[in-house]
Amino acid sequence: MMKKSGKQVLLFGGILIVAFTVWTALIQMVDVQPLGQNGTNIGFATFNCWFHRLAGVNMTIYTITDWMGLIPLVVCLIFAGIGVVQLIKRRSLFKVDPDIIILGVYYVVVILAYLIFEMISINYRPILINGVMEASYPSSTTLLVLCVMPTLIEQIQRRLSSIAMKRIVTILAIAFSAFMVISRLISGVHWVTDIVGGVLLSAGLFTVYKAVVMLSIKK
């Protein structure tokens, strides 16, 4: 039963990643206009520019979310620490909890996705950051937050026995994630399509991770 559910979740994750791929292609084909920085092309230009004018630019929100973007990295380090402690105590990588090993591989994949899109510029930010044009798609902060924070919820559900603590951590993680995504959207440093791309890719990657856990680990 668990394996059947895992396969279904894996299929759904694959669909989400395909949706991200299609969305990325559409951004380069639909309503493309040279309305970005220095005349660079922007897909869905009419809608993107309309929303950007509506929301404006708020560098305070941008700065706050930039610093708060360190929180997912701290979460990654905490679970990396758990893995290292288990490795030292148990003296074998094969004795480290399988879900921690899978989580480590998943984090590496997320970081690689982050780096790849920092190097490949699908489009650029609506504004210059410190006078520099920066790659904007997908929103890297959205990607990092929505890839990492759900794993915190998933791990806490498995590892903590206190129902109250589970609820508190879950609520805080969801609230934090929503705040970060919405704030990134209204700060004016991304096009709407950047945020959508970040949501689709992170949802796909996390769903695949969840499926691998379900298929690999017995209850």
C-alpha positions in Angstrom: 0.0 0.0 0.0 2.8 2.4 0.9 4.7 1.6 -2.3 1.6 2.2 -4.4 1.1 5.6 -2.7 4.7 6.4 -3.1 4.5 5.7 -6.8 1.5 7.9 -7.1 3.3 10.7 -5.3 6.4 10.2 -7.5 4.1 10.5 -10.6 2.6 13.7 -9.3 6.1 15.1 -8.6 7.1 14.3 -12.1 4.0 16.1 -13.4 4.9 19.2 -11.4 8.5 19.2 -12.8 7.1 18.8 -16.4 4.7 21.8 -15.6 7.8 23.8 -14.5 9.5 22.9 -17.8 6.5 23.9 -19.8 6.1 27.1 -17.8 9.8 28.0 -18.5 9.3 27.4 -22.2 6.1 29.6 -22.3 8.0 32.5 -20.6 10.3 32.5 -23.6 7.5 32.4 -26.1 4.4 34.2 -24.9 4.1 38.0 -25.1 7.9 38.4 -25.1 8.8 42.1 -25.2 12.1 44.0 -24.6 10.8 45.7 -21.5 13.4 44.4 -18.9 16.6 46.1 -17.8 18.6 47.4 -20.7 16.0 46.2 -23.1 16.2 42.5 -22.1 13.2 40.3 -23.1 10.5 39.5 -20.6 7.8 36.8 -21.2 4.2 37.5 -20.3 5.4 41.1 -20.5 2.1 42.9 -20.3 1.0 41.2 -17.2 4.4 41.2 -15.5 4.9 44.9 -16.1 1.4 45.7 -15.0 1.9 43.9 -11.7 5.3 45.4 -11.2 3.9 49.0 -11.6 1.0 48.1 -9.3 3.2 46.6 -6.5 6.1 49.1 -6.9 9.5 48.5 -5.4 10.1 48.1 -1.6 13.8 47.6 -0.9 13.1 47.2 2.9 11.0 44.1 2.3 13.7 42.9 -0.1 16.4 43.3 2.5 14.3 41.6 5.2 13.5 38.6 3.1 17.1 38.4 1.9 18.3 38.0 5.6 15.4 35.7 6.5 16.5 33.6 3.5 19.3 32.4 5.8 16.7 30.5 7.9 16.3 27.6 5.4 20.1 27.3 5.3 20.1 26.9 9.1 17.5 24.2 8.8 19.8 22.4 6.3 22.8 22.7 8.6 20.7 21.3 11.5 19.8 18.1 9.6 23.4 17.9 8.3 24.5 18.0 11.9 22.1 15.2 12.8 23.6 13.1 10.0 27.2 13.8 11.1 26.4 13.0 14.7 24.8 9.7 13.7 27.8 8.9 11.4 30.3 9.5 14.2 28.3 7.5 16.8 27.4 4.6 14.6 30.7 4.6 12.7 29.1 3.7 9.4 27.3 5.7 6.7 25.0 2.7 6.2 23.8 3.0 9.8 22.8 6.6 9.4 19.0 7.0 9.2 18.0 6.4 5.6 15.7 9.4 5.5 18.6 11.7 6.6 20.7 10.3 3.8 17.9 10.9 1.3 17.4 14.4 2.7 21.1 15.2 2.2 21.0 14.1 -1.4 17.8 16.1 -1.9 19.5 19.3 -0.4 22.4 18.8 -2.8 19.9 18.6 -5.8 18.2 21.8 -4.6 21.5 23.6 -4.3 22.5 22.5 -7.8 19.2 23.7 -9.2 19.8 27.0 -7.4 23.3 27.4 -8.9 22.2 26.3 -12.4 19.6 29.0 -12.6 21.9 31.6 -11.2 24.2 30.9 -14.2 21.4 30.5 -16.8 19.5 33.8 -17.2 16.0 33.1 -18.4 15.3 36.8 -17.6 16.6 39.5 -15.3 15.2 41.2 -12.3 12.9 44.2 -12.9 15.4 46.5 -11.1 19.2 46.6 -10.7 20.6 45.3 -7.4 23.5 47.4 -6.3 23.8 48.5 -9.9 24.1 45.0 -11.3 21.7 43.0 -13.5 20.9 39.7 -11.8 19.2 36.6 -13.0 15.6 36.5 -11.8 14.0 33.2 -12.9 13.0 31.2 -11.0 12.9 33.1 -7.7 15.8 31.5 -5.8 14.5 32.6 -2.4 11.1 31.0 -3.2 12.9 27.9 -4.4 15.0 27.6 -1.3 12.2 28.3 1.2 9.6 26.0 -0.4 12.1 23.2 -0.9 13.5 23.3 2.6 10.7 24.3 5.0 8.4 21.4 4.0 11.2 19.0 4.8 11.3 20.5 8.3 7.6 19.8 8.7 8.1 16.3 7.3 11.0 15.5 9.6 9.4 16.9 12.7 6.3 14.8 12.1 8.4 11.7 12.0 10.9 12.5 14.8 9.0 14.4 17.5 6.5 12.6 19.8 4.9 15.8 21.1 1.7 16.6 19.2 1.8 20.2 20.5 5.4 20.8 19.2 4.5 19.2 15.9 1.7 21.7 15.5 3.7 24.7 16.5 6.6 23.9 14.2 4.2 23.2 11.3 2.3 26.4 11.8 5.5 28.5 12.1 7.0 26.8 9.0 3.9 27.4 6.9 3.5 31.0 8.1 7.2 31.7 7.4 7.0 30.2 3.9 3.8 32.2 3.0 5.4 35.4 4.3 8.6 34.9 2.3 6.8 34.1 -1.0 4.3 36.9 -0.7 6.9 39.4 0.4 9.2 38.4 -2.4 6.4 39.0 -4.8 5.4 42.5 -3.6 9.0 43.7 -3.0 9.3 44.4 -6.7 12.6 42.5 -7.2 10.9 39.7 -9.2 8.5 39.3 -12.0 5.3 37.4 -11.1 6.4 34.6 -13.5 9.6 34.2 -11.5 7.6 33.4 -8.3 5.3 31.0 -10.2 8.4 29.2 -11.6 9.9 29.0 -8.1 6.7 27.5 -6.7 6.4 24.9 -9.4 10.0 23.7 -9.3 10.1 23.5 -5.5 6.8 21.7 -5.3 8.1 19.2 -7.9 11.4 18.6 -6.2 9.9 18.2 -2.7 7.2 15.9 -4.0 9.8 13.7 -5.7 11.8 13.7 -2.4 8.7 12.7 -0.4 8.0 9.9 -2.9 11.5 8.5 -2.6 11.2 8.5 1.2 7.9 6.7 1.0 9.3 4.1 -1.4 12.6 3.6 0.5 11.6 3.6 4.2 9.3 1.2 6.0 6.8 2.7 8.4 
